[in-house]
Amino acid sequence: MPRYLVERTFPDGLGLPTNAEGAKGAAGIVSNNAQEGVTWIHSYVTPDRKKTYCIYDGPTPEAIRSVAARNGVPVDRITEVRVLDPYFLY
């Protein structure tokens, strides 16, 4: 399954709180994603919460865009990526 970096901008800041309400929202996102074979691996969030860099596995960029629209989250750019870490020679 291809892996993608999904860049998003939230002009007013990401509105996903780190409490039970946020957990419920994240579970809904995960459920919607599964309907198109998309898996949210993890995300990086800037300190001001206005940009996120999310790692996803999914069949196509179009599938990721489709679930993003269903989840009501923006997509600035989707880039296919591969893992490279400092231990690849060992």
N, CA and C atoms as an extended XYZ file, in Angstrom:
270
Properties=species:S:1:pos:R:3:atomname:S:1:resname:S:1:resid:I:1 pbc="F F F"
N         0.856       -1.176        0.000 N   MET     1
C         0.000        0.000        0.000 CA  MET     1
C         0.900        1.236        0.000 C   MET     1
N         0.645        2.167       -0.870 N   PRO     2
C         1.444        3.394       -0.897 CA  PRO     2
C         1.273        4.206        0.396 C   PRO     2
N         2.314        4.958        0.724 N   ARG     3
C         2.289        5.849        1.891 CA  ARG     3
C         2.382        7.286        1.387 C   ARG     3
N         1.641        8.188        2.049 N   TYR     4
C         1.566        9.579        1.615 CA  TYR     4
C         1.775       10.537        2.783 C   TYR     4
N         2.382       11.684        2.462 N   LEU     5
C         2.457       12.813        3.370 CA  LEU     5
C         1.373       13.788        2.927 C   LEU     5
N         0.463       14.110        3.824 N   VAL     6
C        -0.647       15.013        3.519 CA  VAL     6
C        -0.438       16.295        4.308 C   VAL     6
N        -0.288       17.402        3.592 N   GLU     7
C        -0.098       18.705        4.224 CA  GLU     7
C        -1.428       19.434        4.268 C   GLU     7
N        -1.714       20.030        5.434 N   ARG     8
C        -2.983       20.741        5.623 CA  ARG     8
C        -2.725       22.077        6.309 C   ARG     8
N        -3.551       23.070        5.982 N   THR     9
C        -3.516       24.359        6.662 CA  THR     9
C        -4.866       24.605        7.314 C   THR     9
N        -4.824       24.969        8.593 N   PHE    10
C        -6.016       25.320        9.353 CA  PHE    10
C        -5.855       26.782        9.776 C   PHE    10
N        -6.409       27.735        9.003 N   PRO    11
C        -6.192       29.157        9.293 CA  PRO    11
C        -6.540       29.562       10.722 C   PRO    11
N        -7.569       28.944       11.305 N   ASP    12
C        -7.978       29.263       12.670 CA  ASP    12
C        -7.410       28.291       13.688 C   ASP    12
N        -6.547       27.395       13.259 N   GLY    13
C        -5.961       26.387       14.142 CA  GLY    13
C        -6.768       25.103       14.133 C   GLY    13
N        -6.086       24.002       14.314 N   LEU    14
C        -6.716       22.687       14.360 CA  LEU    14
C        -7.661       22.628       15.544 C   LEU    14
N        -8.898       22.246       15.301 N   GLY    15
C        -9.911       22.225       16.358 CA  GLY    15
C       -10.153       20.856       16.950 C   GLY    15
N        -9.145       20.010       17.011 N   LEU    16
C        -9.296       18.673       17.581 CA  LEU    16
C        -8.699       18.690       18.995 C   LEU    16
N        -9.557       18.795       20.012 N   PRO    17
C        -9.030       18.881       21.379 CA  PRO    17
C        -8.440       17.549       21.852 C   PRO    17
N        -7.577       17.618       22.824 N   THR    18
C        -6.943       16.417       23.369 CA  THR    18
C        -7.704       15.965       24.616 C   THR    18
N        -8.970       15.607       24.405 N   ASN    19
C        -9.824       15.108       25.481 CA  ASN    19
C       -10.792       14.084       24.879 C   ASN    19
N       -11.803       13.687       25.639 N   ALA    20
C       -12.754       12.676       25.170 CA  ALA    20
C       -13.481       13.123       23.899 C   ALA    20
N       -13.786       14.389       23.799 N   GLU    21
C       -14.451       14.914       22.595 CA  GLU    21
C       -13.544       14.762       21.372 C   GLU    21
N       -12.273       15.085       21.545 N   GLY    22
C       -11.317       14.924       20.448 CA  GLY    22
C       -11.136       13.473       20.066 C   GLY    22
N       -11.106       12.585       21.058 N   ALA    23
C       -10.985       11.148       20.777 CA  ALA    23
C       -12.176       10.652       19.966 C   ALA    23
N       -13.366       11.142       20.293 N   LYS    24
C       -14.566       10.763       19.540 CA  LYS    24
C       -14.476       11.269       18.100 C   LYS    24
N       -13.985       12.498       17.924 N   GLY    25
C       -13.811       13.048       16.577 CA  GLY    25
C       -12.797       12.261       15.770 C   GLY    25
N       -11.680       11.894       16.406 N   ALA    26
C       -10.649       11.106       15.722 CA  ALA    26
C       -11.184        9.737       15.334 C   ALA    26
N       -11.992        9.119       16.195 N   ALA    27
C       -12.575        7.816       15.879 CA  ALA    27
C       -13.498        7.908       14.662 C   ALA    27
N       -14.218        9.005       14.549 N   GLY    28
C       -15.074        9.202       13.375 CA  GLY    28
C       -14.262        9.340       12.100 C   GLY    28
N       -13.131       10.036       12.192 N   ILE    29
C       -12.238       10.189       11.044 CA  ILE    29
C       -11.695        8.825       10.628 C   ILE    29
N       -11.245        8.048       11.595 N   VAL    30
C       -10.701        6.713       11.311 CA  VAL    30
C       -11.768        5.840       10.643 C   VAL    30
N       -12.993        5.906       11.139 N   SER    31
C       -14.092        5.123       10.561 CA  SER    31
C       -14.385        5.536        9.121 C   SER    31
N       -14.460        6.841        8.869 N   ASN    32
C       -14.689        7.322        7.501 CA  ASN    32
C       -13.554        6.903        6.569 C   ASN    32
N       -12.317        7.002        7.060 N   ASN    33
C       -11.170        6.626        6.237 CA  ASN    33
C       -11.236        5.164        5.821 C   ASN    33
N       -11.628        4.296        6.752 N   ALA    34
C       -11.659        2.851        6.485 CA  ALA    34
C       -12.606        2.506        5.338 C   ALA    34
N       -13.613        3.321        5.119 N   GLN    35
C       -14.573        3.055        4.046 CA  GLN    35
C       -13.925        3.097        2.663 C   GLN    35
N       -12.754        3.772        2.559 N   GLU    36
C       -12.053        3.829        1.273 CA  GLU    36
C       -10.663        3.213        1.351 C   GLU    36
N       -10.408        2.417        2.401 N   GLY    37
C        -9.124        1.741        2.528 CA  GLY    37
C        -7.973        2.662        2.888 C   GLY    37
N        -8.280        3.775        3.550 N   VAL    38
C        -7.275        4.766        3.940 CA  VAL    38
C        -6.997        4.617        5.439 C   VAL    38
N        -5.722        4.634        5.821 N   THR    39
C        -5.327        4.514        7.228 CA  THR    39
C        -4.497        5.720        7.638 C   THR    39
N        -4.951        6.410        8.680 N   TRP    40
C        -4.216        7.539        9.267 CA  TRP    40
C        -3.167        6.939       10.193 C   TRP    40
N        -1.886        7.130        9.884 N   ILE    41
C        -0.800        6.573       10.682 CA  ILE    41
C        -0.494        7.493       11.866 C   ILE    41
N        -0.144        8.733       11.592 N   HIS    42
C         0.063        9.740       12.624 CA  HIS    42
C         0.212       11.103       11.959 C   HIS    42
N         0.232       12.137       12.800 N   SER    43
C         0.353       13.504       12.296 CA  SER    43
C         1.341       14.301       13.135 C   SER    43
N         1.935       15.295       12.501 N   TYR    44
C         2.761       16.287       13.170 CA  TYR    44
C         2.006       17.600       13.088 C   TYR    44
N         1.973       18.332       14.190 N   VAL    45
C         1.224       19.585       14.265 CA  VAL    45
C         2.180       20.691       14.687 C   VAL    45
N         2.131       21.824       13.992 N   THR    46
C         2.971       22.954       14.377 CA  THR    46
C         2.491       23.519       15.715 C   THR    46
N         3.379       24.195       16.456 N   PRO    47
C         2.996       24.727       17.772 CA  PRO    47
C         1.763       25.642       17.742 C   PRO    47
N         1.572       26.381       16.659 N   ASP    48
C         0.397       27.259       16.578 CA  ASP    48
C        -0.854       26.527       16.096 C   ASP    48
N        -0.718       25.214       15.814 N   ARG    49
C        -1.816       24.333       15.377 CA  ARG    49
C        -2.431       24.742       14.032 C   ARG    49
N        -1.699       25.519       13.238 N   LYS    50
C        -2.232       25.965       11.950 CA  LYS    50
C        -1.814       25.088       10.777 C   LYS    50
N        -0.783       24.267       10.946 N   LYS    51
C        -0.336       23.354        9.884 CA  LYS    51
C        -0.215       21.956       10.457 C   LYS    51
N        -0.624       20.972        9.651 N   THR    52
C        -0.385       19.581       10.019 CA  THR    52
C         0.286       18.880        8.849 C   THR    52
N         1.084       17.890        9.200 N   TYR    53
C         1.780       17.031        8.247 CA  TYR    53
C         1.424       15.608        8.662 C   TYR    53
N         0.584       14.974        7.886 N   CYS    54
C        -0.012       13.703        8.276 CA  CYS    54
C         0.503       12.573        7.395 C   CYS    54
N         0.759       11.446        8.005 N   ILE    55
C         1.196       10.261        7.282 CA  ILE    55
C        -0.001        9.323        7.146 C   ILE    55
N        -0.271        8.935        5.912 N   TYR    56
C        -1.400        8.062        5.594 CA  TYR    56
C        -0.950        6.926        4.705 C   TYR    56
N        -1.564        5.771        4.880 N   ASP    57
C        -1.498        4.694        3.899 CA  ASP    57
C        -2.833        4.696        3.177 C   ASP    57
N        -2.788        4.525        1.865 N   GLY    58
C        -4.033        4.505        1.110 CA  GLY    58
C        -3.799        4.055       -0.311 C   GLY    58
N        -4.873        3.661       -0.982 N   PRO    59
C        -4.725        3.152       -2.343 CA  PRO    59
C        -4.313        4.214       -3.363 C   PRO    59
N        -4.820        5.453       -3.196 N   THR    60
C        -4.540        6.530       -4.151 CA  THR    60
C        -4.670        7.895       -3.463 C   THR    60
N        -4.060        8.931       -4.040 N   PRO    61
C        -4.295       10.281       -3.519 CA  PRO    61
C        -5.773       10.671       -3.589 C   PRO    61
N        -6.460       10.195       -4.628 N   GLU    62
C        -7.879       10.522       -4.772 CA  GLU    62
C        -8.698        9.968       -3.608 C   GLU    62
N        -8.362        8.770       -3.131 N   ALA    63
C        -9.069        8.193       -1.982 CA  ALA    63
C        -8.840        9.058       -0.741 C   ALA    63
N        -7.629        9.556       -0.575 N   ILE    64
C        -7.327       10.412        0.571 CA  ILE    64
C        -8.086       11.731        0.468 C   ILE    64
N        -8.141       12.310       -0.727 N   ARG    65
C        -8.903       13.553       -0.916 CA  ARG    65
C       -10.385       13.325       -0.638 C   ARG    65
N       -10.906       12.197       -1.080 N   SER    66
C       -12.326       11.885       -0.884 CA  SER    66
C       -12.681       11.798        0.595 C   SER    66
N       -11.873       11.077        1.377 N   VAL    67
C       -12.187       10.966        2.807 CA  VAL    67
C       -11.932       12.281        3.528 C   VAL    67
N       -10.966       13.059        3.074 N   ALA    68
C       -10.734       14.377        3.678 CA  ALA    68
C       -11.973       15.244        3.513 C   ALA    68
N       -12.571       15.223        2.330 N   ALA    69
C       -13.794       15.997        2.093 CA  ALA    69
C       -14.913       15.507        3.007 C   ALA    69
N       -15.049       14.198        3.133 N   ARG    70
C       -16.077       13.623        4.009 CA  ARG    70
C       -15.826       14.007        5.469 C   ARG    70
N       -14.559       14.078        5.850 N   ASN    71
C       -14.203       14.418        7.228 CA  ASN    71
C       -14.185       15.921        7.476 C   ASN    71
N       -14.332       16.717        6.422 N   GLY    72
C       -14.360       18.170        6.570 CA  GLY    72
C       -13.013       18.778        6.910 C   GLY    72
N       -11.925       18.141        6.414 N   VAL    73
C       -10.587       18.675        6.652 CA  VAL    73
C        -9.936       19.063        5.327 C   VAL    73
N        -9.121       20.111        5.332 N   PRO    74
C        -8.495       20.574        4.096 CA  PRO    74
C        -7.343       19.669        3.665 C   PRO    74
N        -7.008       19.767        2.394 N   VAL    75
C        -5.806       19.116        1.844 CA  VAL    75
C        -5.097       20.149        0.991 C   VAL    75
N        -3.860       20.489        1.376 N   ASP    76
C        -3.053       21.405        0.577 CA  ASP    76
C        -2.257       20.649       -0.473 C   ASP    76
N        -1.667       19.534       -0.040 N   ARG    77
C        -0.793       18.781       -0.936 CA  ARG    77
C        -0.706       17.337       -0.451 C   ARG    77
N        -0.628       16.416       -1.401 N   ILE    78
C        -0.402       15.001       -1.101 CA  ILE    78
C         0.832       14.564       -1.876 C   ILE    78
N         1.800       13.993       -1.150 N   THR    79
C         3.048       13.548       -1.760 CA  THR    79
C         3.299       12.099       -1.378 C   THR    79
N         3.514       11.238       -2.358 N   GLU    80
C         3.873        9.861       -2.037 CA  GLU    80
C         5.283        9.848       -1.451 C   GLU    80
N         5.471        9.098       -0.364 N   VAL    81
C         6.761        9.051        0.326 CA  VAL    81
C         7.154        7.610        0.637 C   VAL    81
N         8.435        7.437        0.947 N   ARG    82
C         8.968        6.163        1.413 CA  ARG    82
C         9.819        6.431        2.645 C   ARG    82
N         9.959        5.440        3.485 N   VAL    83
C        10.723        5.592        4.718 CA  VAL    83
C        12.219        5.570        4.423 C   VAL    83
N        12.926        6.499        4.999 N   LEU    84
C        14.386        6.529        4.988 CA  LEU    84
C        14.791        6.923        6.398 C   LEU    84
N        15.526        6.063        7.066 N   ASP    85
C        15.979        6.401        8.409 CA  ASP    85
C        17.488        6.214        8.496 C   ASP    85
N        18.106        6.691        9.553 N   PRO    86
C        19.573        6.636        9.635 CA  PRO    86
C        20.127        5.240        9.839 C   PRO    86
N        19.273        4.244        9.962 N   TYR    87
C        19.725        2.878       10.201 CA  TYR    87
C        19.675        1.996        8.968 C   TYR    87
N        19.434        2.592        7.796 N   PHE    88
C        19.246        1.786        6.592 CA  PHE    88
C        20.496        1.023        6.168 C   PHE    88
N        21.655        1.390        6.679 N   LEU    89
C        22.891        0.690        6.314 CA  LEU    89
C        23.188       -0.489        7.252 C   LEU    89
N        22.446       -0.611        8.337 N   TYR    90
C        22.760       -1.635        9.351 CA  TYR    90
C        21.881       -2.855        9.205 C   TYR    90
